[in-house]
Amino acid sequence: MVNILVDEAYAFDYLAILQLKVDKGYLKQEDINPDIQFVKTQVGPTLYHEVVTSSVYKQLCKANVKTFDAVDAAKEDKILASEVDRCNYGRSVAKRLLQEQFFGGNLRETKIGYEKLK
């Protein structure tokens, strides 16, 4: 494994994606518990609990489900690529909101070309 520096919201987005894969049956809960513990150790158990029980985190989880389902639909050409991209942009917005609400500041990750969607 490799540890890299990422924004906190990026880490929580990753956990949300892992949980989505558990919920859809692709992973087992015990497979992701080390990842959860690793993040929890870094941010502290109190803040971790605040984040994962927040409406902002729930919004991020919903955006991940929407994106995941859109990507699946795109594999069979049931959805336009632009719709998948919009879903992914919505996920980016939710991630930014989480970062701002719980950790201050902006994400280092920058999405480009989205001025057309505003």
C-alpha positions in Angstrom: 0.0 0.0 0.0 1.0 3.6 -0.6 0.0 6.5 1.6 -0.5 9.8 -0.3 -1.5 13.3 0.9 -5.1 14.0 -0.1 -7.8 16.4 1.2 -9.9 15.1 3.9 -13.0 15.2 1.7 -11.1 13.1 -0.8 -10.5 10.4 1.8 -14.2 10.5 2.9 -15.2 10.2 -0.8 -13.0 7.2 -1.1 -14.7 5.6 2.0 -18.1 6.4 0.6 -17.2 4.6 -2.7 -15.9 1.6 -0.7 -19.1 1.5 1.3 -21.1 1.7 -1.9 -19.3 -1.4 -3.2 -20.0 -3.2 0.1 -23.7 -2.2 -0.3 -23.8 -3.5 -3.8 -22.1 -6.8 -2.9 -18.7 -6.2 -4.6 -16.8 -6.0 -1.3 -17.3 -7.3 2.3 -17.5 -4.9 5.2 -14.4 -6.4 6.7 -12.5 -5.6 3.5 -12.9 -1.9 4.1 -12.7 -1.7 7.9 -8.9 -1.0 7.8 -9.5 2.0 5.5 -12.2 3.3 7.8 -9.9 2.9 10.8 -7.0 4.6 9.1 -9.1 7.7 8.3 -10.7 7.7 11.8 -7.3 7.6 13.4 -6.2 10.6 11.4 -9.2 12.9 11.9 -10.2 11.6 15.3 -13.2 9.5 16.2 -15.4 12.4 17.2 -14.9 14.3 14.0 -15.2 11.1 12.0 -18.6 10.4 13.5 -19.7 14.0 12.8 -18.8 13.7 9.2 -20.3 10.3 8.4 -23.6 11.2 10.1 -23.9 14.6 8.5 -26.3 15.6 5.7 -23.4 16.7 3.6 -21.8 13.2 3.8 -25.2 11.7 2.9 -25.3 14.0 -0.1 -21.9 12.8 -1.1 -22.9 9.2 -0.8 -26.0 9.8 -3.0 -23.9 11.5 -5.6 -21.6 8.5 -5.6 -24.5 6.1 -6.1 -25.8 8.3 -8.9 -22.4 8.4 -10.6 -21.8 4.6 -10.1 -25.2 3.8 -11.6 -24.6 6.2 -14.5 -21.2 4.6 -15.3 -22.9 1.2 -15.3 -25.6 2.5 -17.7 -23.0 4.0 -19.9 -21.3 0.6 -20.3 -24.3 -0.4 -22.4 -24.9 3.0 -24.0 -28.1 3.6 -22.0 -26.9 7.1 -21.0 -25.0 9.9 -22.6 -21.4 10.5 -21.6 -22.4 14.1 -20.8 -24.9 12.8 -18.2 -22.2 10.7 -16.6 -20.0 13.7 -16.5 -22.7 15.8 -14.9 -23.1 13.1 -12.2 -19.4 13.2 -11.6 -19.5 17.0 -11.3 -22.3 16.7 -8.8 -20.0 14.4 -6.8 -17.3 17.0 -7.0 -19.6 19.7 -5.7 -20.6 17.4 -2.7 -17.0 16.7 -2.0 -16.1 20.4 -2.0 -19.0 21.2 0.4 -17.8 18.5 2.8 -14.3 19.9 2.7 -15.5 23.4 3.4 -17.9 22.4 6.2 -15.7 20.2 8.2 -12.1 21.0 7.3 -12.0 24.5 5.9 -10.5 25.7 2.7 -10.8 24.5 -0.8 -9.9 21.1 -2.3 -6.6 20.8 -4.0 -8.3 18.8 -6.7 -9.5 21.2 -9.4 -12.2 20.3 -12.0 -11.8 22.1 -15.3 -14.1 22.9 -18.1 -17.2 23.2 -15.9 -18.0 26.9 -16.3 -20.5 25.8 -19.0 -22.5 24.0 -16.3 -22.8 26.9 -13.9 
